[in-house]
Amino acid sequence: MVDILWLLVCSGLAFLMQPGFMCLESGLTRSKNSINVAVKNFADFGISASLFWAFGYAVMFGASRSGWIGSSHFAIAIDGDAHLAAFFLFQTMFCGTATTIVSGAVAERVKFQAYLLIACLTSGIIYPLFGHWAWNLVSPGVRGGWLGQLGFVDFAGSTVVHSVGGWISLATLLIVGSRAGRFPKDGEPQKIHGSNLQLSVLGTMMLWMGWLGFNGGCTLELNDRVASIVVHTILAAVAGMMTAMTIGWQKNRVPEVELLLNGSLAGLVAITASCNYVNTPSAIVIGAIGGAVMVAMKALLERFQIDDAVDAVPVHLGGGIWGTVALAIFAPPETLGTGLSATSQLAVQLLGIGVCGAWAFGLSYPVLWLLNRLCPLRVSPEEEQIGLNISEHQAKTEIYDLFKVMDFQAQTQDLGVRVPVEPFTEVGQIAKRYNQVMDALEEAVARTQAIVTTATDAIITFTQPHLKILTANPSSELVFGYASSDLVGMFVDNLFELSDWDLRDDATLLQVLLREKRHEMLGRRADGSIFPLEATVTQAQAGDRVFYTGTFRDISKRKQSEAALQRASREVKILNQRLQAENKRLGAELDVTRRLQQMLLPKESELAQIEGLEISGFMEPAAEVGGDYYDVLSGNGKLIVGIGDVTGHGLESGVLTVMVQTAVRTLLENCETDPRKFLNAVNRTIYNNVKRMDSDKNVTLCLLDYQDGQLRISGQHEETIVVRTNGEVERIDTLDLGFPIGIELEISEFVNQATVQLFPQDVVVIYTDGITEAENADRQLYSIERLCEIVRKNRQHSADRIREAVVEDVRAYIGDRQAYDDITLVVMKQK
C-alpha cells in the first residue's frame, strides 16, 4: 500500500504541471490572449485524459503485438485493482503533459477547435504509440516495445514525453507561421512581451514541484533511489537556470526573466531521462548544458523566423534531445540493465531520438498541413489583432472595453463617451483616470468653445497659402462688419489697411504678426471704414496640419480709457499700502504658527523617560513655517514614532502638519493599533480637510511602532535606515508600505507593514528629503549614501551625538547656499 500511496502522491504532484504550464504560458503571452491560453491548457487535459482512458493506455501499455502496438485494456476498468488504478492515473499525467506542451508554442494565433484536433492527434495516436515502443513491458523488467528491446532508455520521458510534444509543436509552428509583427520584413525581430511575468514565475515554480512527482514517481515504488532522483532533479533545474541566465546576461547585457524560467525548465527536461542513473555532479552538468542548448536553439529558431511564443521547442525538444543523449554519456552502462556498451548505448539513444522525430514530426506535419488546406488552423488577421479572448471565446476584458471607447472617440471625435469602470482593479483605476481626463478635456473644449463664441474680440483661424480664413467667431461680424459665412474663404489681409506697410508677400505679413506677438495696426471694415485694432497671432499644429489663430480687438476707445487707467493706478497704490499692512499682520500669524509647531515637538524630558530606546530629534524649517512633522508618542505600553513631509512649506503646510499630529495623537489615545485602519483614518481626516481648504497638498507619512526590541514600519515616506552594531547598513524601502496622505479617500488596500528586529546598540534613522536632497555649491545632492555613512561612522556614540554629527555634516555640505526645504531627523538607538 505504501507504493500505491507513493504513486498517488506523485500523480497529484505531476498534475500540478497542468496549472503550472497554464500560469507560465498565460504570463508569457499578451493579456488579450491569456484567457484563450488558459482554457486550452484546461481543455487539452480533458481530451488527453479521456482518450488515454478509452484507448491510449491500451495502445501504450496493453499486451504488445510484435513490439509495435498494445492490444488489451481498452476502456480500462480499474475496479478492485489498486495497483492498476494508481499506475493508470500516474501515466495519464504524462499523457496530459506531452499534449499541453503544444499550447504554449502556438499561442496567440491558432483557432481553439484546431488546437483541440492537435490535442486529439497528440494524446490519441502519436504519444501512446511511441510510448509503447519505448516503455511497454511484457512483465516487470522485460521490455515489450521494439525500441525498448533494442536497449533504448528514457527513465521519465525526456524523449517519450517532452520531445514528442516538442516535435509536434515545431510541425505546427511551421504550418501556422509567426504572430503578426514578430518578424517585420524590414528590420530586426520584435520581441512580444508577456503580460504577467510574476504569474510565469509562479507557474515555473509549480512545474518544479510537479517535476518532483514526475521523476520521483517513475520508480513506481517508494525505494532508496527516490531521494537522489529528487535531488538530481532540483540541482539540474538550478544549473540550467544559472547557465541560461549567465549566457543571456553576457549576450543581452540584462538578466531576462524568460531565460531564467526556461533555462530551469530545460535543465529539468534534460535530467528527466537519466535522473535515476547518473551521479550528482553529472546531474548538474546535464542540467547546465540543457540550459545552454535551450538558449542556442532559441537563437536558431529566431534566425529561421520560427515564432515559438513561450520557447517550448527549445525547452522540450532541445532539452529532451540533449537529455536522451546525455544518458548514454554520463550513466554507467551497468546501471542501465541493457547489456550494451557505452558506444552501443549512444547509438541506440540516437536511434530513439531519430525515430521520435520521424514519427511525431513526420505524422503531425502532413496531417496538419492537410487540415490547414481544408480548414485554416490559424485565426484571421482581424481576430488576431483583437485577441483570441474575444474572437474565440467572447471573453471581453476591461482593457478591451477601454480600447473600444478610445477607438470610437478617435473616429467620431465624440468626447462624451465614457469607459465602463470596474472598481478595485488596475484597469478599472486606469479607466477611472481616463474618464477623469476626458471629463477635464470635454470641459476644457466646452469652455474654450464658450470663450470663442462669447468673446468680444474677433477670433479667426486661417492657413497658408494666401492666409485663407477657415473659421470666424460671432464677434468677427461686429468687429469687421462681414457676416461669418462671408468671412470664411476670404484672405485675412483683406481685413487690414496695409497701404503704409512695406510688404512683398503674405508670408512677410504673417512673419511680422508672429514675431511681435501683439501688434497695433489698422483694420478695414466691410463698409470701408478704417479703425485701430490690436492683433495677436499664434501658430498651432494638429498632426501634420499647421494653422494660425488670430485675435483682433477694436481699440478705438483706448485713448478715452487712459484717464480711467490712471485712476486705477492710484487705487492700486492705495491697495499696495493696505497690502503692506496686511503682510505685517500675516507675518505675525506665521510667527504664531511656527511657535505652535515648535511647542508641539517632543520635549527632551519626554524622550528621556522612554525605556528601551535613546531618541533624539531635530527639525529646521526652510521658511517661517515648515511642512515637516515628527512626533514620539508613548502610551498604553506602546511607543509610536511618526515622521511626515507635507508638499511645499509655509503657513498652509504648517497647518496641515498640525492636523496630522492631532489625528495621530487622537487615534493613539483611542487605542487604535492596526496600521491599516490607523493610516486610513488619518488619511480620511486629512483628505476631507484638504478638500475643504481647496488645497492640493498631500503628506508622506511613516509610523514606526516599537515594542520589546521589535520595530514595525508602515506608511510611505523616505527609506528607513538601520545600522547594526557591526556596521552593516540596512535600508528599508517604504514605497510599498503605504500611499501619500490626502490624495485618495481610501488607502487601506495600499498599507502594508515591515518588521525589523533591533539588537542592543543598533541605530535607526528616519528623515525627510530636505537632508538627502540638500545641494552643495556644485548643485550636487547630499544623498542617502552619505547619510548612511555618517551614521555608520558614529554608531558607537549616543543618539544625540549621532544627530549632531549628521546635522553638522549637512550644514558643512550646504555651505553658504540657502536650504530650500525643511530638514527633519530622528535618531533612535536600542539600549
RAZI-V443936 format. One record per backbone hydrogen bond with DSSP energy under -1.0 kcal/mol. NH is the residue of the N-H (numbers start at 0). CO is the residue of the C=O. E is the energy in kcal/mol with one decimal. If there is no record, write none. Layout:
nh co e
NH CO E
NH CO E
This chain:
nh co e
4 0 -2.8
5 1 -2.5
6 2 -2.2
7 3 -2.3
8 4 -2.6
9 5 -2.5
10 6 -2.1
11 7 -2.1
12 8 -2.3
13 9 -3.0
14 10 -2.0
16 13 -1.6
17 14 -1.7
19 15 -2.0
20 16 -2.9
21 17 -2.2
22 18 -2.7
23 19 -2.6
24 20 -2.8
25 21 -2.5
26 22 -2.2
27 23 -1.5
32 29 -2.1
36 32 -2.3
37 33 -2.3
38 34 -2.6
39 35 -1.8
40 36 -1.7
41 37 -1.6
42 38 -3.0
43 39 -2.7
45 41 -1.3
46 42 -2.2
47 43 -2.7
48 44 -2.7
49 45 -2.0
50 46 -2.6
51 47 -2.3
52 48 -1.9
53 49 -2.4
54 50 -2.6
55 50 -2.7
56 51 -3.2
58 54 -2.6
59 55 -2.1
60 56 -3.5
61 57 -1.7
64 68 -2.2
67 64 -2.0
69 58 -1.6
70 62 -1.2
74 53 -2.6
75 52 -1.2
80 77 -1.8
84 80 -2.4
85 81 -2.5
86 82 -2.4
87 83 -2.8
88 84 -2.4
89 85 -2.3
90 86 -2.4
91 87 -2.0
92 88 -1.3
94 90 -2.0
95 91 -2.4
96 92 -2.0
97 93 -2.4
98 94 -1.8
99 95 -2.2
100 96 -1.1
104 100 -1.1
105 101 -1.9
106 103 -1.2
110 376 -3.1
114 110 -2.2
115 111 -2.0
116 112 -1.6
117 113 -1.9
118 114 -2.6
119 115 -2.1
120 116 -2.5
121 117 -2.4
122 118 -2.7
123 119 -2.3
124 120 -1.3
125 120 -2.1
126 121 -2.8
128 124 -1.8
129 125 -2.0
130 126 -2.7
131 127 -1.9
132 128 -1.8
133 129 -1.8
134 130 -3.2
135 131 -1.4
137 141 -2.4
138 141 -1.2
141 138 -3.0
143 135 -3.2
144 135 -1.2
145 66 -2.2
147 132 -2.4
148 144 -2.4
149 145 -1.3
150 147 -1.1
151 146 -1.9
154 272 -2.1
155 271 -1.3
160 156 -1.3
161 156 -2.4
162 157 -1.3
163 158 -1.5
164 160 -1.8
165 161 -2.4
166 162 -3.2
167 163 -2.1
168 164 -2.0
169 165 -2.3
170 166 -2.2
171 167 -2.3
172 168 -2.5
173 169 -2.1
174 170 -1.2
175 171 -2.7
176 172 -2.1
181 178 -2.0
189 181 -2.6
194 28 -2.2
195 26 -2.1
199 195 -1.4
200 196 -2.3
201 197 -2.0
202 198 -2.4
203 199 -2.4
204 200 -2.2
205 201 -2.1
206 202 -2.2
207 203 -2.3
208 204 -2.0
209 205 -2.7
210 206 -2.6
211 207 -1.0
213 209 -2.3
214 210 -2.8
215 211 -2.0
216 212 -2.0
217 214 -1.0
219 216 -2.2
222 220 -1.4
225 222 -1.2
228 224 -2.2
229 225 -2.4
230 226 -2.3
231 227 -2.8
232 228 -2.1
233 229 -2.2
234 230 -2.7
235 231 -2.3
236 232 -1.8
237 233 -2.4
238 234 -2.5
239 235 -2.5
240 236 -2.3
241 237 -2.6
242 238 -2.3
243 239 -2.4
244 240 -2.5
245 241 -2.3
246 242 -2.6
247 243 -2.6
248 244 -2.6
249 245 -2.3
250 246 -2.1
251 247 -3.3
252 248 -1.7
255 253 -1.4
259 255 -1.5
260 256 -2.3
261 257 -2.8
262 258 -2.3
263 259 -1.7
264 260 -1.9
265 261 -2.5
266 262 -1.9
267 263 -1.9
268 264 -2.7
269 265 -2.5
270 266 -1.9
271 267 -1.0
274 270 -1.4
276 273 -2.1
277 273 -1.8
282 278 -2.0
283 279 -1.9
284 280 -2.2
285 281 -2.9
286 282 -2.3
287 283 -2.5
288 284 -2.7
289 285 -2.1
290 286 -1.9
291 287 -1.9
292 288 -2.9
293 289 -2.1
294 290 -1.9
295 291 -2.4
296 292 -2.7
297 293 -2.2
298 294 -1.9
299 295 -2.0
300 296 -2.5
301 297 -2.0
302 298 -2.1
303 299 -1.7
304 301 -1.3
305 300 -3.0
307 305 -1.0
308 104 -1.9
314 310 -1.6
315 311 -3.1
316 312 -1.6
317 312 -2.0
320 316 -2.7
321 317 -2.1
322 318 -2.5
323 319 -2.1
324 320 -2.1
325 321 -3.0
326 322 -1.2
328 324 -1.2
329 325 -3.0
330 326 -2.0
334 331 -1.8
335 332 -1.2
344 340 -2.8
345 341 -2.1
346 342 -2.0
347 343 -2.3
348 344 -2.5
349 345 -2.4
350 346 -2.1
351 347 -2.6
352 348 -2.1
353 349 -2.4
354 350 -3.0
355 351 -2.4
356 352 -2.4
357 353 -2.9
358 354 -2.7
359 355 -3.0
360 356 -1.6
361 356 -1.1
362 358 -1.7
363 359 -1.9
364 360 -2.4
366 362 -1.8
367 363 -2.8
368 364 -2.5
369 365 -2.4
370 366 -2.5
371 367 -2.6
372 368 -1.6
373 369 -2.0
374 370 -3.3
378 108 -2.3
383 379 -2.6
384 380 -2.2
385 381 -2.1
386 382 -1.6
388 31 -2.2
390 386 -2.3
391 387 -1.7
393 389 -1.8
394 388 -2.9
395 393 -1.3
400 396 -1.9
401 397 -2.2
402 398 -2.4
403 399 -2.5
404 400 -2.0
405 401 -2.1
406 402 -2.8
407 403 -2.1
408 404 -2.5
409 405 -2.2
410 406 -2.0
411 407 -2.7
412 408 -2.3
428 424 -2.0
429 425 -2.2
430 426 -3.2
431 427 -2.4
432 428 -2.5
433 429 -3.0
434 430 -2.7
435 431 -2.0
436 432 -2.6
437 433 -2.8
438 434 -2.7
439 435 -2.5
440 436 -3.0
441 437 -3.3
442 438 -2.5
443 439 -2.7
444 440 -3.0
445 441 -2.7
446 442 -2.9
447 443 -3.0
448 444 -2.8
449 445 -2.6
450 446 -2.6
451 447 -2.9
452 448 -2.6
453 449 -2.8
454 450 -1.7
457 551 -2.6
459 549 -2.8
460 470 -1.9
461 547 -2.3
462 467 -2.1
467 462 -1.5
468 489 -3.0
469 460 -3.5
470 460 -1.2
472 458 -1.7
475 472 -1.7
476 473 -1.2
478 474 -2.4
479 475 -2.5
480 476 -1.8
486 482 -1.9
487 483 -1.8
488 468 -1.8
489 486 -2.2
491 466 -2.6
493 490 -2.0
494 491 -1.8
495 492 -1.3
496 521 -2.3
500 497 -1.5
502 500 -1.2
508 504 -1.2
509 505 -2.2
510 506 -2.5
511 507 -2.1
512 508 -2.2
513 509 -2.5
514 510 -2.4
515 511 -2.2
517 515 -3.2
518 534 -3.0
520 532 -2.6
522 530 -3.7
523 494 -2.6
524 528 -2.6
525 479 -2.2
527 524 -1.8
530 522 -1.8
532 520 -2.9
533 552 -2.4
534 518 -3.3
535 550 -2.0
537 548 -2.2
539 546 -3.0
541 544 -2.1
544 541 -1.8
546 539 -2.4
547 461 -2.8
548 537 -2.4
549 459 -3.5
550 535 -2.9
551 457 -3.1
552 533 -2.4
554 531 -1.8
557 554 -1.6
561 558 -1.4
564 560 -2.2
565 561 -2.1
566 562 -2.2
567 563 -2.3
568 564 -2.1
569 565 -2.0
570 566 -2.2
571 567 -2.1
572 568 -2.0
573 569 -2.1
574 570 -2.5
575 571 -2.6
576 572 -1.8
577 573 -1.9
578 574 -2.5
579 575 -2.3
580 576 -1.7
581 577 -2.4
582 578 -2.8
583 579 -1.7
584 580 -1.8
585 581 -2.7
586 582 -2.5
587 583 -1.7
588 584 -1.8
589 585 -2.5
590 586 -1.9
591 587 -1.9
592 588 -2.4
593 589 -2.6
594 590 -2.4
595 591 -2.3
596 592 -2.4
597 593 -2.2
598 594 -2.4
599 595 -1.6
606 602 -2.1
607 603 -2.1
609 606 -1.1
613 828 -2.7
615 826 -2.4
617 824 -2.4
619 822 -3.1
628 643 -2.2
630 641 -2.1
632 639 -3.4
634 637 -2.3
637 634 -2.0
638 705 -1.3
639 632 -3.3
640 703 -2.5
641 630 -2.6
642 701 -2.1
643 628 -2.8
644 699 -1.8
645 626 -3.5
646 697 -2.3
649 624 -2.1
653 649 -2.6
654 650 -2.6
655 651 -1.8
656 652 -1.9
657 653 -1.7
658 654 -2.0
659 655 -2.4
660 656 -2.6
661 657 -2.4
662 658 -2.6
663 659 -2.7
664 660 -2.5
665 661 -2.4
666 662 -2.2
667 663 -2.2
668 664 -2.4
669 665 -1.4
670 667 -1.8
671 666 -2.2
677 673 -3.2
678 674 -2.7
679 675 -1.8
680 676 -2.5
681 677 -2.2
682 678 -2.7
683 679 -2.6
684 680 -2.1
685 681 -2.6
686 682 -3.5
687 683 -2.4
688 684 -2.0
689 685 -3.1
690 686 -2.3
691 687 -2.1
692 688 -2.2
694 689 -2.4
698 740 -2.4
699 644 -1.9
701 642 -2.6
702 713 -3.0
703 640 -3.1
704 711 -3.0
705 638 -3.0
706 709 -2.2
709 706 -1.7
710 755 -3.3
711 704 -2.6
712 753 -3.7
713 702 -2.1
714 736 -2.1
719 731 -2.3
720 764 -2.4
721 729 -3.0
722 762 -3.1
723 727 -3.0
726 723 -2.0
729 721 -3.4
731 719 -3.0
736 733 -1.6
740 698 -3.8
749 746 -1.9
750 747 -1.1
751 736 -1.4
753 712 -2.7
755 710 -3.1
757 708 -3.4
760 829 -2.4
761 758 -2.4
762 722 -2.8
763 827 -3.3
764 720 -2.8
765 825 -2.3
767 823 -1.6
770 767 -1.9
772 768 -2.2
773 770 -1.3
775 779 -1.6
778 775 -2.1
781 773 -1.8
782 771 -2.8
786 782 -1.5
787 783 -2.7
788 784 -2.0
789 785 -2.3
790 786 -2.2
791 787 -2.6
792 788 -2.5
793 789 -1.4
794 791 -1.2
796 793 -1.5
801 797 -2.4
802 798 -2.4
803 799 -2.4
804 800 -2.3
805 801 -2.2
806 802 -2.4
807 803 -2.6
808 804 -2.1
809 805 -2.6
810 806 -2.4
811 807 -2.3
812 808 -2.1
813 809 -2.4
814 810 -2.4
816 813 -1.5
822 619 -2.8
824 617 -2.9
825 765 -2.7
826 615 -3.1
827 763 -3.1
828 613 -2.4
829 761 -2.7
830 611 -2.5
